[in-house]
Amino acid sequence: MNDLMSLGVHRYWKHRAIEMLDVESLSNLQVLDLAGGTGDLSVLLSKKLGADSRVVLADINYAMVSVGRNQRIDQGYSGKLDFTIANAEQLPYPDASFDRLIIGFGLRNVTDKQKALDEMFRVLKPQGRMLILEFSKVQNELLAKAYDWYSFSILPILGKIITNDAESYQYLAESIRKHPDQQELLSMIERSGFSERQYENFLQGMVAIHTAIK
């Protein structure tokens, strides 16, 4: 369904996000994949890390984490990856635990986004890098109208046909509409204390990557 919705482009977004996180040239890294779900980003990250580094996948959804862990076991995967259950608004990690933090298509599902950003700042080490990959606001007005129509009229139908779950894709469209736009999210990141804040748009802002440094 992800491949169909994005025509496969979501794979490029994820690879671009990991590239921007800058993990390949460093050693002994502790990386947090927040709202990591079944672990797609975590696996990609672990392949970029040195032998002395680790990825911690954290998600509030026990079922998704269990599915992801079982998938990796079935695939014979034995990488540098730990699976944990955690709430983004109240992370169970000490201050300054991680060198890198990534949250991919998960922040819009968090109830108190500012609190989650505060927690991200807390658990990062000084000079640690944070990255958010998320749907955002389309900048072109005509494209925005077409995207809105597709999201609310077509996406739930596709969800029903392919996954027998129209409600989840109706929620997806609604959660994207309610999510802070690029500038608003940048301001929220600033309020949490991050520096060197910036973002990069993809497909006219349909998706954006925000990065910042503690």
HUBELMO-V184492 format. One line per field, one symbol per residue. ss: DSSP state (a for helix, b for strand, c for the rest). phi: phi as a letter, one per 20 degrees, with the letter a starting at -180 (. if undefined). burial: b if it has 9 or more other C-alpha atoms within 8 Angstrom, else e. A space follows every 50 residues. Layout:
BEGIN
ss: ???
phi: ???
burial: ???
END
This chain:
BEGIN
ss: caaaaaccaaaaaaaaaaaaaccccccccbbbbbcccccaaaaaaaaacc cccbbbbbbccaaaaaaaaaaaaaccccccbbbbbcbccbcccccccbbb bbbbccaaacccaaaaaaaaaaabbbbbbbbbbbbcccccaaaaaaaaaa aaaaaaaaaaaaaccaaaaaaaaaaaaacccaaaaaaaaaacccbbbbbb bbaaacbbbbbbbc
phi: .ffffdlnfgffgffffffffldfeddleddddelfleogfffffffeef fedbddecbfefffffffffffffemfceebddcdbefebfecfglecec bccdlcffeefdfffffffgffeffgmfddcddbfbefeeffffffffff fedegffffffedlbfffeffgfffffefgfgffffffffffofdlebbc eclmngccddcacf
burial: eebeeeebebeebbbebbeebebeeebebbbbbbbbbbbebbbbbbeebb eebbbbbbbbeeebbbbbbeebbeeeeeebbebbbbbbbebeeeebbbbb bbbbbbbbebeebbebbbbbbbbbbeebbbbbbbbbbbbeeebbeeeebb bbebbbbbbbeebebbebbbeebebbeeeeebeebbebbbebbbeebebe beebbbbbbbbbbb
END
